[in-house]
């Protein structure tokens, strides 16, 4: 298989992480370099963070947002680090709290190190801003609220409505905002530009969230709760196949995908207003891809889940190809 292309965003992600790893004692550095695998985010040991997800924007959003001409280098680097470390720590704690992984003392210590590095990177960007503005403390608070509100729905303590789903989904994105919002302010962007940044982050994050809740609905249901299933007009029945029939009949998966496509479209509008060409192209592409996915799901129930599983398998093969071509791997061989 052809080795995946390495882009400046991939390089920014891995360089930022490696700078942190270089400060660690050897026993923690070894664990840190394999953290994506230890978090259960990839079956391939040694996979760099830049290759864990299909979309580099998940971890490298500020690198796409902040061009050379729009922000000083130190602002870009701090924003990339702050965002990357925030998302890494969040993924780790989420998977631990949900019981998806069991980790040891080293992994827990690394999560705390990453969180401290996150706060350290953001601090210079927050200097001069109103207290609490765009902070990770705020992001953690609203994210924790989303977890409790979602659990209440899945446990039957609160009604499942589309409005509640949208509200919970937005709160889940709390940690996606601080780095980009603080960087825009630190770079001297206008109030209007910062509003576009907020809309861009929200659209991109919600687009990914809504689509993930479709392609992962079976895994989510089997592990404790799925929003499309919770929104069914009748109580879920025993088998996945029967639930899938009800989801198709009521149109929930297609509805979610259409919401995702629209969220990406709104992100593209905001990116274009900012002159962020790379993010405009990315968001337009995601919107079009997801709209096509909605059409395929409507015509062939279960298509979205099969599409994601194929993407995941391809990504895992690409990870293997990347590792086989790395200088470290060749030397070891």
C-alpha positions as CSV (number, residue, x, y, z in Angstrom):
1,X,0.0,0.0,0.0
2,X,1.2,3.5,-0.8
3,X,2.6,5.4,2.2
4,X,0.2,8.1,3.3
5,X,1.1,11.7,2.4
6,X,2.7,13.7,5.2
7,X,1.2,17.2,5.3
8,X,2.3,20.3,7.3
9,X,-0.6,19.7,9.7
10,X,0.6,16.1,10.4
11,X,4.0,17.5,11.0
12,X,2.7,20.2,13.3
13,X,0.8,17.6,15.4
14,X,3.7,15.2,15.7
15,X,6.3,17.9,16.3
16,X,4.2,19.4,19.1
17,X,3.8,16.0,20.8
18,X,7.4,15.1,20.4
19,X,8.5,18.3,22.0
20,X,6.6,17.2,25.1
21,X,7.9,13.7,24.9
22,X,11.4,15.0,24.8
23,X,11.0,16.5,28.3
24,X,10.0,13.2,29.9
25,X,12.1,10.6,31.7
26,X,12.9,7.6,29.5
27,X,10.4,5.2,31.1
28,X,7.5,7.7,30.5
29,X,8.7,8.7,27.1
30,X,8.5,5.1,25.9
31,X,4.9,4.9,27.1
32,X,4.1,8.3,25.7
33,X,5.1,7.4,22.2
34,X,2.7,4.5,22.2
35,X,-0.2,6.3,23.9
36,X,-2.6,6.1,21.0
37,X,-2.3,2.3,21.0
38,X,-2.6,2.2,24.8
39,X,-5.7,4.3,24.7
40,X,-7.2,1.8,22.3
41,X,-7.4,4.3,19.4
42,X,-5.4,2.2,17.0
43,X,-4.5,-1.5,16.9
44,X,-1.0,-0.6,15.6
45,X,1.6,0.1,18.2
46,X,3.8,3.1,17.5
47,X,1.2,5.0,15.4
48,X,1.8,8.8,15.7
49,X,-1.0,11.0,16.9
50,X,-1.3,12.6,13.5
51,X,-2.5,9.3,12.0
52,X,-5.0,8.2,14.6
53,X,-8.0,9.8,13.0
54,X,-9.2,10.1,9.4
55,X,-9.4,13.9,9.8
56,X,-6.3,15.8,10.8
57,X,-8.6,18.6,11.9
58,X,-9.6,16.7,15.0
59,X,-6.1,17.2,16.6
60,X,-4.7,19.9,14.4
61,X,-7.5,22.4,14.0
62,X,-5.4,25.5,15.0
63,X,-2.7,24.5,12.5
64,X,-5.3,24.8,9.7
65,X,-6.8,28.0,11.1
66,X,-3.7,30.1,11.8
67,X,-1.8,30.8,8.6
68,X,1.7,32.4,8.6
69,X,0.3,35.7,7.6
70,X,-2.6,35.7,10.2
71,X,-0.7,34.9,13.5
72,X,2.8,35.1,14.9
73,X,4.7,31.8,15.0
74,X,4.7,31.6,18.8
75,X,0.9,32.1,18.9
76,X,0.4,29.3,16.3
77,X,2.7,26.9,18.1
78,X,1.1,27.5,21.5
79,X,-2.4,27.1,20.0
80,X,-1.4,23.8,18.3
81,X,0.1,22.5,21.5
82,X,-2.9,23.6,23.7
83,X,-5.5,22.0,21.4
84,X,-3.6,18.8,20.8
85,X,-2.9,18.2,24.5
86,X,-6.5,19.1,25.4
87,X,-8.0,16.5,23.0
88,X,-5.4,13.8,23.9
89,X,-6.2,14.1,27.6
90,X,-9.9,14.2,26.9
91,X,-9.8,11.0,24.8
92,X,-7.8,9.2,27.4
93,X,-10.0,10.1,30.4
94,X,-13.2,9.4,28.4
95,X,-12.1,5.9,27.5
96,X,-11.0,5.2,31.1
97,X,-14.2,6.6,32.6
98,X,-16.3,4.6,30.1
99,X,-14.4,1.4,30.9
100,X,-13.2,1.0,27.4
101,X,-9.6,0.6,28.5
102,X,-7.7,-0.3,31.6
103,X,-4.5,1.6,32.1
104,X,-1.7,1.7,34.6
105,X,0.0,4.4,36.7
106,X,2.2,5.5,33.8
107,X,-0.7,6.3,31.5
108,X,-2.6,8.1,34.2
109,X,0.6,10.1,35.0
110,X,0.9,11.0,31.4
111,X,-2.6,12.3,31.2
112,X,-1.9,14.7,34.0
113,X,1.4,15.7,32.4
114,X,-0.5,16.4,29.1
115,X,-3.2,18.4,30.9
116,X,-0.5,20.6,32.6
117,X,1.2,21.1,29.3
118,X,-2.2,22.0,27.8
119,X,-2.7,24.7,30.4
120,X,0.9,26.0,30.1
121,X,0.6,26.3,26.4
122,X,-2.7,28.2,26.6
123,X,-1.7,30.6,29.4
124,X,0.3,33.1,27.3
125,X,-2.7,33.3,24.8
126,X,-5.1,34.1,27.6
127,X,-3.0,36.9,29.0
128,X,-4.9,40.1,28.8
129,X,-8.3,38.4,28.1
130,X,-11.2,38.5,30.5
131,X,-11.0,36.0,33.3
132,X,-12.4,32.6,32.3
133,X,-12.7,33.5,28.7
134,X,-12.0,30.6,26.3
135,X,-10.4,28.6,29.2
136,X,-10.0,24.9,29.5
137,X,-11.6,25.1,32.9
138,X,-14.8,26.3,31.1
139,X,-14.4,23.6,28.5
140,X,-14.0,20.8,31.1
141,X,-17.1,22.1,33.0
142,X,-19.4,22.1,30.0
143,X,-18.1,18.8,28.8
144,X,-18.7,17.3,32.2
145,X,-22.3,18.7,32.1
146,X,-22.8,17.0,28.7
147,X,-21.8,13.7,30.1
148,X,-24.2,13.9,33.0
149,X,-27.0,15.1,30.8
150,X,-26.4,12.3,28.3
151,X,-26.3,9.7,31.0
152,X,-29.6,11.0,32.3
153,X,-31.2,10.5,28.9
154,X,-29.8,7.0,28.4
155,X,-30.9,6.0,31.9
156,X,-34.4,7.2,31.3
157,X,-34.2,10.0,33.8
158,X,-34.6,12.7,31.2
159,X,-36.6,12.7,27.9
160,X,-34.7,12.2,24.6
161,X,-35.5,15.0,22.2
162,X,-33.7,16.4,19.2
163,X,-33.3,19.7,20.9
164,X,-31.7,18.1,23.9
165,X,-29.4,16.1,21.6
166,X,-28.3,19.3,19.9
167,X,-27.6,21.0,23.2
168,X,-25.7,18.1,24.6
169,X,-23.7,17.7,21.4
170,X,-22.6,21.3,21.5
171,X,-21.5,21.0,25.2
172,X,-19.5,18.0,24.3
173,X,-17.3,20.3,22.1
174,X,-16.3,22.5,25.0
175,X,-12.6,21.6,24.8
176,X,-12.5,22.3,21.0
177,X,-12.9,26.0,21.5
178,X,-10.3,27.5,23.9
179,X,-7.1,27.1,21.8
180,X,-8.5,28.6,18.6
181,X,-10.5,31.3,20.3
182,X,-7.6,32.4,22.6
183,X,-5.2,32.4,19.6
184,X,-7.5,34.5,17.5
185,X,-7.7,37.0,20.4
186,X,-4.0,36.9,21.0
187,X,-3.3,37.5,17.3
188,X,-5.4,40.7,17.5
189,X,-8.3,39.5,15.3
190,X,-11.4,41.6,15.3
191,X,-14.6,40.8,17.3
192,X,-16.3,39.8,14.0
193,X,-13.4,37.5,13.0
194,X,-13.5,35.9,16.5
195,X,-17.3,35.3,16.0
196,X,-16.4,33.5,12.7
197,X,-13.8,31.4,14.5
198,X,-16.4,30.4,17.1
199,X,-18.9,29.5,14.3
200,X,-16.2,27.6,12.4
201,X,-15.1,25.5,15.4
202,X,-18.7,24.8,16.3
203,X,-19.6,23.7,12.7
204,X,-16.6,21.5,12.3
205,X,-16.9,19.9,15.7
206,X,-20.7,19.3,15.4
207,X,-20.3,18.0,11.9
208,X,-17.9,15.4,13.1
209,X,-20.0,14.6,16.2
210,X,-23.3,14.2,14.3
211,X,-21.7,11.9,11.8
212,X,-19.9,9.9,14.4
213,X,-23.2,9.3,16.2
214,X,-24.5,7.6,13.0
215,X,-21.5,5.5,11.9
216,X,-20.9,4.4,15.5
217,X,-24.5,3.9,16.6
218,X,-24.2,0.1,16.9
219,X,-21.0,0.3,19.1
220,X,-22.6,3.1,21.1
221,X,-25.8,1.1,21.6
222,X,-24.0,-2.0,22.7
223,X,-21.8,-0.1,25.1
224,X,-24.6,1.8,26.9
225,X,-26.4,4.3,24.8
226,X,-27.0,5.7,21.3
227,X,-28.8,8.9,20.5
228,X,-30.4,7.7,17.3
229,X,-31.8,4.7,19.2
230,X,-32.9,6.9,22.1
231,X,-34.9,9.1,19.8
232,X,-36.9,6.3,18.3
233,X,-40.6,6.7,18.9
234,X,-40.9,3.2,20.4
235,X,-38.7,1.5,23.0
236,X,-35.7,-0.2,21.5
237,X,-36.1,-3.9,20.8
238,X,-33.5,-6.7,21.3
239,X,-31.7,-7.1,18.0
240,X,-29.6,-4.6,16.1
241,X,-31.2,-5.7,12.9
242,X,-34.7,-4.8,14.1
243,X,-33.5,-1.5,15.6
244,X,-31.8,-0.7,12.2
245,X,-35.2,-1.2,10.5
246,X,-36.9,1.2,12.9
247,X,-34.1,3.8,12.5
248,X,-34.6,3.5,8.7
249,X,-38.4,3.8,8.9
250,X,-38.2,6.9,11.1
251,X,-35.3,8.4,9.2
252,X,-33.1,9.2,12.2
253,X,-29.7,8.2,10.7
254,X,-30.4,10.2,7.5
255,X,-31.5,13.1,9.6
256,X,-28.3,13.1,11.6
257,X,-26.2,12.9,8.5
258,X,-28.1,15.9,7.0
259,X,-27.5,17.8,10.2
260,X,-23.8,16.9,9.9
261,X,-23.6,18.1,6.3
262,X,-25.3,21.4,7.3
263,X,-22.9,21.9,10.2
264,X,-19.9,21.4,7.9
265,X,-21.5,23.8,5.4
266,X,-21.8,26.5,8.1
267,X,-18.2,25.8,9.1
268,X,-17.2,26.4,5.4
269,X,-19.1,29.7,5.3
270,X,-17.2,30.9,8.4
271,X,-13.9,29.7,7.1
272,X,-14.4,31.5,3.9
273,X,-15.2,34.7,5.7
274,X,-11.9,34.4,7.5
275,X,-10.0,33.7,4.4
276,X,-8.9,30.3,5.7
277,X,-8.6,28.5,2.4
278,X,-7.5,25.1,3.7
279,X,-10.4,24.9,6.2
280,X,-12.9,26.2,3.6
281,X,-11.9,23.4,1.3
282,X,-11.9,20.8,4.0
283,X,-15.3,21.8,5.4
284,X,-16.9,22.0,1.9
285,X,-15.5,18.5,1.2
286,X,-16.8,17.1,4.4
287,X,-20.2,18.7,3.8
288,X,-20.5,17.2,0.3
289,X,-19.2,13.8,1.5
290,X,-21.7,13.6,4.3
291,X,-24.6,14.7,2.1
292,X,-23.7,11.9,-0.3
293,X,-23.5,9.5,2.7
294,X,-27.0,10.5,3.7
295,X,-28.3,9.7,0.2
296,X,-26.6,6.3,0.3
297,X,-27.9,5.6,3.8
298,X,-31.5,6.4,2.7
299,X,-31.2,4.1,-0.3
300,X,-29.3,1.3,1.6
301,X,-29.9,1.1,5.3
302,X,-26.7,0.3,7.2
303,X,-24.5,1.9,4.5
304,X,-23.0,4.5,6.8
305,X,-21.8,1.9,9.3
306,X,-20.3,-0.2,6.6
307,X,-18.6,2.9,5.1
308,X,-17.0,3.8,8.5
309,X,-15.8,0.2,9.1
310,X,-14.2,0.2,5.6
311,X,-12.6,3.6,6.4
312,X,-11.3,2.3,9.7
313,X,-9.8,-0.8,8.1
314,X,-8.1,1.4,5.4
315,X,-6.8,3.8,8.0
316,X,-5.3,0.9,10.0
317,X,-3.6,-0.4,6.8
318,X,-2.2,3.1,6.2
319,X,-0.9,3.3,9.7
320,X,1.0,0.0,9.1
321,X,2.3,1.3,5.8
322,X,3.5,4.5,7.4
323,X,5.3,2.6,10.2
324,X,6.9,0.2,7.8
325,X,8.4,3.2,5.9
326,X,9.6,5.0,9.0
327,X,13.4,5.2,9.6
328,X,13.0,3.7,13.1
329,X,11.1,0.7,11.8
330,X,13.6,0.1,9.0
331,X,16.5,0.3,11.4
332,X,14.8,-2.1,13.7
333,X,14.2,-4.5,10.8
